[in-house]
Amino acid sequence: MIEPLEEYMSIRFSPDG
């Protein structure tokens, strides 16, 4: 099960904002 934390962090650390 993939947690939304990984996606959240990816967006947070993303240069796109």
N, C-alpha and C positions, 0 to 999 in steps of 0.2 A: 504494500500500500504506500503510495507516494504522498507525503505530506505537503500541504500548501506552503510550508515554510521555505522549502527549496525554491519554489517558483517566486515567492515573495522576495526572498533575498536576491534572486536573479534579477528581478525588476528593480530592486533598490540599488544594486550594484551596477545596473545597466546605465550607460551614458545617455540613453534615450529618456531617462527620467523615471 
